[in-house]
Amino acid sequence: MKPSALILFAPGTNRDGDVAQALSLAGASSRTIPLKTLRDNKIDWADHQILVLPGGFSYADALGAGKLLALDLSHYFIDQVQAFVAAGKPVIGICNGFQVLVKSGILPGNEALTETRTATLTHNQGNHFECRWVSLKPVSQKCLWTKNLTEIIDCPVAHGEGNFTLTTLDQAKTLSIQDQIALVYVHSDGKPAGGVYPVNPNGSVMDIAGICNPQGNVLGLMPHPEDHVFPFQSPDRIHRPDASGLPLFINGVRYASES
């Protein structure tokens, strides 16, 4: 049987269809379910093998990007989320979903919402919304979503609060040592971005585009790999035919199938 993905839907979510299509191409089935339906009907998340927090502007980014959805997870669904993560099932949060994972304490580790945050996603260094294509290098072998990936991924970003920031630089070094830095912004030829704009579109520390949890099953990233799963979606499809974001989803689906 195909693994089943649960795609969370909140008012303002708008990339659920894109990620459902990417998962379908990767070999999974999916259900997009509004949070209110999940809460009112007490739907059991254990029936699914993959959890997805898609992009968009959940709750219109009121009180900060991803903040209200993070509160939903922490208050209404904390047991379901913790069980999903602890079971080692694949979890991915893209753009707004990454913001939710960080602000709920699921990333970088499984911290409680009441504890002091060590990381956040704040306003882009340029103080404006960024909508452009970027190049990503998969670097983590711990993260099940990026393991064994070697090709550069080209995909768009579309965010105003994508600047991944930590309390101290030592914490960034710790993430690197623990192999939790999953994806970094790079030049199109794979050379390090070096913090240079617009290669690094938001000013994220150490050019971090995505991180995973210590267990390696939860990935959060700001760019949208689900928006480059067909060759025709790429502005440079002739010169870079193998720069698709689809391998990320194939990795996640394959892991769910084999677990």
N, C-alpha and C positions, 0 to 999 in steps of 0.2 A: 504494500500500500504506500501511496505517497504520504510523506510527512505533512501534517497540517500546521499552518501558521495562523496565529491569532494576531490580527492587525487592530490596534486600538484606535478608536475614532473619537475625537473631541470636537466641539464647535470650533471651526477655523482650520482644522486639518484639511490639507488639500493635495497631499502626495500619496494618499492611500492607494489610489488606482495604479499609479506608476509602480509602487513597490509590489503590489499584487501581481502585476504583469511580469516583473523581474523574477519573482518567486516561481511563477508558473513556468517561465522559460527554464528555470533552474531545476524544475521537477517536483515542486511542492504545490499543494492546494492551499487555499487561504480563505479566511472568513474575516471580514471587516465588521466589527461590532462596536456600536457607540458605548461609551463608558456608562451612560445612564441605563442602558439595557443590561450590561454586565452586572451593575449594582442591583437593579430592581429585580432581575430574574435569577440572581445568585448563580450565574453560569460558572461552571467549574473549569478553570484554566488548564487543569491537568489533562484534559482531553486533547490538548495541542502540544506539538513538539517544538515549535518555534514561536517566539514572541517578537513583535515588531512595533516600534513607536515611530510612526512616519513623520515626515516633515509637514510644514504648514505654519499656522499662526494660532495655536490652540488658545482658546479664550481670548483671542485678539491680542495676545501678549500682554494682557493686563497685569500690572504689578511686576512686569519683567518677563522676558521670553521664557516660556516653559514653567513659570512659577506655579500657576494655578493647577496645571495638570500634575506637577510634582506633588502638590498638596493632595490631590485626588488619590494618587498612588499610595502616598504615605498614610492616609487616613482610612480610605475605603478598601484598598486592595493590598495592604502591606503583607498579609499572610500569603496571598496568591503570588505576589512578586517574589518574596523571599523563598518560597518553595520552588518556584521556577528557576531562580538563580542557583539555589543550593543543589538542585537536581542536575546541574551542569548542562541544561538545555540551552540551545543557541538563542541569544537575545541581541537585537540590533536596534539602535536608536539613531535616526538620521536627522540632522539639522535640529529642528525643534525637539525631536525625540532625544537627541544628544543632550540638549539643554535640560530636558526633563530628567534624564538619568543622572546628570551631575547635580542638579538642584534638589533631587530627592535623596542624594547620598549613595545611590547604587554604584556610581562611578566617582572617583577612581576605585573606591572600595565600597563595601556594603555598610556605609555609615548610617546611623539614625538621623532623621531630619532635625532633631533637637540639638545634635552635636555641632560644633564649630566646623564650617566647611573649609576644606583645604584647597578647593578648586572651584572655579566658576567660569562661565562663558559670558563675557561682558561686551560692551560696545566695541565695534571695530576701531582699530587705531586711527583710521582715517575719518571717523565720526560720520560715516554715511553708509547707506545700504550698498552691498556689493553683489552684483549679478554678473558673473563672468565664468569662463572655463578655466580650470586649473589642472595641474598634473600632480598625481599622488604616487608616492613610493611606499609599497607595503614593506614593513620592517620587522614586525613581530612574528616569531615562530611559536609563541605561546598562544596567541589569539587564534581560535579555530577558524575565524573568518578570513584571516590573512595568511595562514600557515601555507608554506610552499609556493606562495605567489611571488613571481619575480618580475613580471611585466609592469611597466608604468601604467597607471589608470588615469585616463582623461575624463573629467566630468564637471558639471557646473556647480558653482556655489550660488546661493541666493539667501543672504542673511544680513541683518544689521548688528547682531550680537553673537559673533562667532570667535571672538578673541579669547582663546583658552589661556587662563591665567591661574597661577598657583601662588600660595602665600609666600613661599620662598623658592629660590632657584634650586636649593638642595632637594626639594620635593620633586622637581622635574628630573633631576639626576637620579633620584630613587625610582621614578617610573621607568627610566631608561634601563637602569640596572636590573629591575624586575621584569623587563621585557613587556611592559604594559603600553609602550608607545607603538600603536598599531600601524599608523599611516602618517607620513609627513609630506608637506608641500615641497615640491622640487621643480626645477626648470624642466622644460619638455624633454631635454636630453638626459634627465636623471641627476644632474648636478644639484647639490644642496641649494635650497632657496636662500639661506643665509639671512633670513629676516627681510629680504628685499621685497618691496611692494612693486607690482601686484602678484608676484609669484607666490608670496605669502599674502593672501588678500586681506587679512584681518589683524596681523601683528601677534599671532599666537606664539607663546614661548616655545623655543626650540623648533619652530615651524611645525608644531603638532597639529595635525588635521583630524586625528582620531586616536582614542585610547581604549584599552580593554581593562577588565577587572583582574585581580590577581589570579583567579581561576582560569581566565582566558575565554570564557564562554559569552561574555557580555561586551559588545562593541558599540561605541558611540563615535560618530564622526559628523562633521559639519557639511562636507560636500555631498552631492547627490549621485551616487553611482547608479541608482535605479533609473536615472535619466540618460544613461548611455548604455543601453543593452542591445540596441540595433545599430548597424553601421551607419544608416542614414541620419541618425541623431547627432553624429559628430561633425563639427565644422571642418575637421581635417581627416576625414575618413579615408582619403586616398593615400595619404602619407603615413597614417598611424592606424592601420586596420585592426591591430591587436590590443588597443588601449581601452577596451570595454570594461565597464564595471561589473559585468555579469559574473566573472569568476568569484567575486566575493560571495555572491548569493549561491553559486554552485557549491562552494565550500561549506556554507552554513547548512544547506539542504542535505548534502552528502553526509555531514556529521550527524544530523538529526535522523537520517535513514539508517545509519549504522549503529546508533546508540540504543 
